[in-house]
């Protein structure tokens, strides 16, 4: 356990694989480590994961990874070209907590700006940004990340959240202290049926069926054919 | 000794334990709290205060999958002078009511003795094999090893 710094209660803490699970298949461990190693994601991990111990990340780092991944998916440009602009965006959203909006500038660049007039340019370089790039969608997505940061709660699905105040940010059924991993323990050979759902409902009568199924699906448990 | 069962256990387990042990010796968390205005039940930092205010000497919880975050929660509870009893599953073990109640009834004498004779707040790991007094580092290493084992399965 040596080498880990203590984090305050309610700060959230995640392994790289958990970050990838929460953020979906487009986020890979290799990419996360690369972004950490090259300093794109701010701050040091809680633990660097030397010799068999996992690298542990904070809630903020989880949200930064989500933001970079989304920008990467939408803008489809290589990191070196936009590193500085990404750094500016992450700083304003997560250090200053301010809203950032995107628009197309003259010449095809993307301009990211705050309400008080601070701005940066994401240069298009040699090639243009995708024709169908929707800057409103970029703005909306960044607002979602900012809101999650302000609330310290990231919505994974309708009923599953990572709330830093609850079980250190582990994915749980929203409003409860019941982890999705605990619900998944009821599955049989990676699948569930009505009997599994009934057993979970009996154990946790305050959970509704929809929330249970949501938690199972998040854990990769599928309904038996 | 009064035990507070964290929400990830079941109210039915608390009912079973109330028949088996003394009434009100085991109480389910949701029976002693009011939900927050936004519908949340209890946050991690609230747990030590609830135990103290309601006269619980031991928090009973479950840990099926964790790499260190839970350490901070246990530490805060122990720092508040409250024992922590962590139920540990076997690989592929569902955390059903029979499993919860079975573990707690079968090993009741052992963990009661552990906590009653301890001179300071104590962390206990409870599995099919019985209860062991452990340090935070030991239980986290144990959980990490279990998780690593699960990951390496074909």
Interface residues (C-beta under 8 A of the other chain):
Chain A: X1 X4 X6 X7 X8 X9 X10 X12 X13 X14 X15 X18 X46 X47 X52 X53 X54 X56 X163 X165 X166 X167 X168 X169 X170 X174 X175 X176 X177 X178 X179 X181 X182 X185 X186 X199 X202 X203 X204 X205 X206
Chain B: X6 X7 X8 X10 X11 X12 X29 X30 X35 X38 X39 X40 X41 X42 X43 X44 X45 X62 X64 X65 X66 X67 X68 X69 X70 X71 X72 X73 X76 X89 X93 X94 X95 X96 X97 X136 X137 X140 X141 X144 X148
